Each structure stands twice: as structure tokens, then as C-alpha cells.
Amino acid sequence: QVQLVESGGGLVQAGGSLRLSCAASGSTFIFALSAIEWHRQAPGKQRELVAGIRSGSITNYADSVKGRFTISRDNAKNTVYLHMDSLKPEDTAVYYCHLTGIRLDVWGQGTQVTVSS
């Protein structure tokens, strides 16, 4: 069974940067074939897709984070990163990692990101 553990959240001032990590347990082979997404959910709002990366490292981003966030993966470490620059107060949310693969659909527990103005 694959498990995801997010880390790297915290409190940062507007304009600052954070790097989130999503570490997966299990086979590196299975991880390398999987697509990973970062989603976020702010209080009172629906969960939304922030960024995704496929097995071939093809990436996609929400319009609201393009040019500020970068998603990357290190298959040898079973880890996906979300580097966030120029953070805004509206980026405040719980950030979740989501893995989909062969018979896999796994969510992490989330990590809080708070951006102060």
C-alpha cells in the first residue's frame, strides 16, 4: 500500500518562498509510473488543483500559480516537490499531495501553508 507524507508547510510573509515535499512509500518503479498532483483547500472553499506532473515529467499548472510555482520529481527518492515563489495571502491553504497510478489513488494528509500580508 502506498502512503504519501507531505512536509515543508509553514508561515511565510507575502513575497516569500516555500518548498513542499511529498514522499511516497513503496516501489520506486511504481512511483516513477505514477502521476502526482498538488491540490489545495482554503477555508470555506473547494479543493482545487494547483499543479501536476506525469511519469514523463510533463507538467501542468493552475493559471493562478503559473510563473510562481514549480513542480518537480525525483523518482530515485520517491518524492515530488512544489517550489512556491512570490507567495500571496490567497495562497494560504492546506496543500495535499495526490498520486494516481496503476490501481492507485492515494491522498496525503496535507500540510498547512499560511501567507501573511
BELSUL-V621914 format. One record per residue. N is the residue number from 1. PHI is phi in whole degrees, -180 to 180 (none if undefined). Layout:
BEGIN
n = (N;N)
phi = (PHI;PHI)
END
This chain:
BEGIN
n = (1;2;3;4;5;6;7;8;9;10;11;12;13;14;15;16;17;18;19;20;21;22;23;24;25;26;27;28;29;30;31;32;33;34;35;36;37;38;39;40;41;42;43;44;45;46;47;48;49;50;51;52;53;54;55;56;57;58;59;60;61;62;63;64;65;66;67;68;69;70;71;72;73;74;75;76;77;78;79;80;81;82;83;84;85;86;87;88;89;90;91;92;93;94;95;96;97;98;99;100;101;102;103;104;105;106;107;108;109;110;111;112;113;114;115;116;117)
phi = (none;-85;-124;-117;-129;-91;-154;104;-71;164;-103;-143;-79;-55;92;-83;-132;-144;-124;-93;-123;-130;-103;-109;-84;99;-68;-68;-65;-64;-60;-62;-88;-92;-95;-123;-128;-107;-120;-142;-140;-90;-55;77;-122;-77;-67;-131;-75;-103;-160;-143;-141;-95;-62;-91;67;-75;-117;-144;-138;-68;-57;-69;-119;-58;86;-115;-109;-134;-102;-149;-139;-125;-65;-66;-107;52;-135;-117;-118;-129;-92;-118;-112;49;-65;-120;-55;-73;-83;-62;-178;-90;-103;-118;-99;-137;-113;-128;-160;-67;57;-127;-154;-126;-115;-85;-87;96;-138;-82;-119;-125;-113;-92;-91)
END
